[in-house]
């Protein structure tokens, strides 16, 4: 399974939903909470060109946010990404 990175924030319902989906899939991920340090949010924005959380990477692929993750799951593409490598 490729490395999964998810940028999150406290009290973010979309972050919770995204993590729940990944948990249901049995995916292990690294969570970076951008509320803990302002420089982490800046790092996320520079990397993703987006300001909102969650921002999700599966391997080198930038999934995007929660809606993007669920869209991949709905079209059966998420499992393929998670099972790559």
C-alpha positions as a printed NumPy array, in Angstrom:
array([[  0.   ,   0.   ,   0.   ],
       [  1.414,   3.414,  -0.907],
       [  2.101,   6.062,   1.697],
       [ -0.962,   8.177,   2.46 ],
       [ -0.664,  11.712,   3.777],
       [ -3.664,  13.714,   4.956],
       [ -3.579,  17.34 ,   6.074],
       [ -6.328,  17.972,   8.629],
       [ -7.635,  20.56 ,  11.081],
       [ -9.417,  20.315,  14.414],
       [-13.207,  20.276,  14.289],
       [-13.245,  19.632,  10.524],
       [-16.147,  17.304,   9.661],
       [-14.733,  16.656,   6.178],
       [-11.43 ,  15.57 ,   7.699],
       [-13.29 ,  13.157,   9.955],
       [-15.272,  11.747,   7.024],
       [-12.141,  11.278,   4.918],
       [-10.31 ,   9.513,   7.748],
       [-13.324,   7.257,   8.369],
       [-13.354,   6.169,   4.733],
       [ -9.638,   5.44 ,   4.806],
       [-10.096,   3.542,   8.076],
       [-12.891,   1.443,   6.537],
       [-10.535,   0.596,   3.683],
       [ -7.894,  -0.51 ,   6.18 ],
       [ -5.517,   2.189,   4.947],
       [ -2.781,   3.462,   7.226],
       [ -2.079,   7.166,   6.858],
       [  0.02 ,   9.935,   8.275],
       [ -2.051,  12.819,   9.569],
       [ -0.646,  16.34 ,   9.667],
       [ -2.826,  18.681,  11.715],
       [ -2.341,  22.189,  10.349],
       [ -3.914,  23.803,  13.423],
       [ -0.939,  22.89 ,  15.573],
       [  1.565,  25.053,  13.693],
       [  0.855,  27.828,  11.162],
       [  3.855,  26.808,   9.063],
       [  2.206,  23.433,   8.391],
       [ -0.792,  25.137,   6.774],
       [  1.592,  27.219,   4.675],
       [  3.455,  24.056,   3.649],
       [  0.149,  22.442,   2.667],
       [ -0.929,  25.465,   0.606],
       [  2.391,  25.59 ,  -1.234],
       [  2.291,  21.866,  -1.928],
       [ -1.38 ,  21.569,  -2.954],
       [ -2.2  ,  25.092,  -4.185],
       [ -5.34 ,  24.84 ,  -2.016],
       [ -6.322,  26.408,   1.313],
       [ -8.952,  23.948,   2.542],
       [ -8.595,  20.749,   4.526],
       [ -8.45 ,  17.881,   4.211],
       [ -5.851,  17.58 ,   1.503],
       [ -5.006,  13.985,   0.724],
       [ -2.082,  12.36 ,  -1.039],
       [ -1.913,   8.695,  -1.941],
       [  1.677,   8.118,  -2.906],
       [  2.594,  10.99 ,  -5.228],
       [ -1.012,  11.41 ,  -6.378],
       [ -2.825,  14.451,  -4.975],
       [ -6.377,  13.235,  -4.451],
       [ -7.644,  16.597,  -3.241],
       [-10.269,  16.868,  -0.523],
       [-12.948,  14.716,   1.033],
       [-15.366,  14.997,  -1.895],
       [-12.589,  13.952,  -4.272],
       [-11.763,  10.927,  -2.1  ],
       [-15.404,   9.815,  -2.007],
       [-15.727,  10.347,  -5.777],
       [-12.769,   8.004,  -6.309],
       [-14.422,   5.439,  -4.063],
       [-17.746,   5.733,  -5.881],
       [-16.061,   5.014,  -9.225],
       [-14.025,   2.12 ,  -7.757],
       [-10.743,   3.931,  -8.389],
       [ -9.822,   4.348,  -4.722],
       [ -9.183,   0.653,  -4.172],
       [ -6.823,   0.601,  -7.168],
       [ -4.874,   3.542,  -5.776],
       [ -4.687,   2.   ,  -2.311],
       [ -3.532,  -1.35 ,  -3.676],
       [ -0.849,   0.099,  -5.953],
       [  2.721,  -1.092,  -5.362]])
